[in-house]
Amino acid sequence: MENNIQGKTSDKKRVIHIAVAVVVVVALAVDVYFRTNPKWRAAELTIEPAGRFFEIQSLVPEGKTLETRILPPEGYTRVDAEDGSFAEYLREYPLLPDDIKLPVYDGTTLNSTDIAAIFDISLGDEGYQQCADSVIRLYSDYFYETGQYDRISFQFSNGDVCDYGRWRKGKRMLVLAGLSCEIPAALPDKSHQQYMNYLKEVMRYAGTLSLQKESEVIPPDEMRIGDIICNDVHVVMIVDEAVNENGEKCYLIGQSFIPAVCFHILTHTDGRKVSPWFTQAELEKEQFTIGSFPFRKEDIRRWKEDF
C-alpha cells in the first residue's frame, strides 16, 4: 500500500514537472515569436496650418511633388535623372500641402521655421522612424517599389544583417542584449504588411552607427543624389542636385529627427534670404551646419554600392 502511494506521488510530481516544462517552453516560444515578429501600424498624422511669415526662395506652393514644389535657383538647372532612378523617385515623391506644421508620429505637430517641403510619407505609431530610419525607409521603399527586393538589406548597429529576401521566407532576427541571430520564426509572406513589419524591425536596431558601417566617405565634389551626411548623432540625405553653367552645384537636403516626424526638406538663411538650396561651397567647408546639427566634411558619405 505504502509503495503504491509513493508511486502515485512520484507520478504526480513527474506530471507536474512535465506540465511546468511545457508551460515554460510555450511561454518562451510565445516570447520569441513576439520579439521576432513586430507589427507595423501607421500613425494617425495631424495636418495643421503653420502660417509662414517669411518667403522661401524657389518655392511654388501649388507644386505636388518635390520637382514641382521647389524650382532650381536662378541660373541653375536640375541634373539629369535616368528613368527609374532614385533621383527620379525622389523628384516625383508626393508632398503634403505647403505651409503646414511638421506632423509627429504621436498625432502632435511641430512648428518649425526651417522647412521648405514635407514628404507625404507614413510614420509608424511607435516612433521608430527617426533620422537614420527615414533614410533607410526611402532607400528601401525605392527598391521595393521598383521590384529590387534583393537589394533590401540593412545592418543593425551591432553589424548583423537583416535581409528582406530571407525575412519574407520566414526568417527572423532574434535580438538579446545587443546580440542577434537569424532563426526560422514565421511562414513565408510576401505581403506589403510584412514588408512594413520588416522595416519596423530594421528601424528598431539600425541607426547612424550602422549607416556609417555600410557607407564610405567621399569627397564633397563627388556628392550626388542619394548620398548622406552622417555622424554618430545625426544623418541627412541629399535629395536633389542642380548645377549652373560654371559647374557650380547646389543641393536639396532632407531629414527626420527625434521625435519621429515626416521626412522634410530643410532651408537655410543667408542674410535675409531663406533658401532650400545648399551650395557646394558651403558643404566643402571643414565644418558646417545643416538645420541645427553640426557636421564635418568627412561626414559626407555614399551608402553601399550607390544607386
Beta strands, then each sheet from edge to edge (+ up, - down):
strand 1: 76-78
strand 2: 102-103
strand 3: 109-110
strand 4: 115-118
strand 5: 153-155
strand 6: 161-163
strand 7: 171-176
strand 8: 179-184
strand 9: 215-217
strand 10: 228-230
strand 11: 235-244
strand 12: 249-255
strand 13: 264-266
strand 14: 268-270
strand 15: 273-275
strand 16: 277-279
strand 17: 287-290
strand 18: 293-296
strand 19: 300-303
sheet 1: 1+ 11- 10+ 19- 9+
sheet 2: 1+ 11- 12+ 13- 4+
sheet 3: 1+ 11- 12+ 16-
sheet 4: 2+ 3-
sheet 5: 5+ 6-
sheet 6: 7+ 8-
sheet 7: 14+ 15-
sheet 8: 17+ 18-
end
